[in-house]
Amino acid sequence: MASPRRRRWVILPLLLSAAACGGCRSIVHSTDTSATGSQQLLLSSSVDSVVCSFDFQPLLGRRCYLDTRSLGAEKDGYVTYRIREQMISQGVRLVDSSDDADVVVEAGLAAYGTDSQYDDIGITDVDALPDVHLCIRGTQYGVAKLSMFAWEKESGAAIWHSGMMRADGYQEYRKCLGTGPYYSGTIQHSANRIDRARLGWLPWLSIRR
């Protein structure tokens, strides 16, 4: 029969091995807003890319009124703010009323939202076996598609059209054999990082990548 000391030396490596094999779990994300921080960053970065592609030089020297009715629910939000900011930064003169304008600039939002994709390699949905997740990959996409045009109030003639502009962003996270999550993509969010100071004792997190 093994002595208590010998049993302790046998049990301790087993516990450490179990902890190592278990890896680190990702924390469940929660939000107090209608969209998560990552979703908001994806959408706002897509809007930034689209609006920055517009060239408002043909409208210089004209009194312009920005009509945002075709932006739908986003007409009072960040999309309108970025359009106005870009127009003013390029020297366009904006007025607050269509009565005071020579030119009406209309903005239409064709797409503005996020999509998600989730891939899981392992054993799942088997009643007789516990779920085993070997590799997990999740990707979240953000898209903004915007078009603008301008017409003269006096003649009704179109004088400028931006064309349909679109920008996409994404964020991907991966977990493999209990390690992770590891994040990549077009945005960076401080909430989506591994706390290496707290988890630095794990052997695979001590390896430089």
Salt bridges, closest charged atoms under 4 A:
ASP48 OD1 - ARG82 NE 2.77
ASP67 OD2 - ARG69 NH2 2.73
GLU85 OE1 - ARG82 NH1 2.41
ASP102 OD1 - ARG63 NH2 3.03
ASP119 OD2 - ARG137 NH2 3.19
ASP120 OD2 - HIS133 ND1 2.57
GLU152 OE2 - ARG62 NH2 2.78
ASP168 OD1 - ARG166 NE 3.00
GLU172 OE2 - ARG174 NE 3.48
ASP195 OD2 - ARG198 NE 3.62
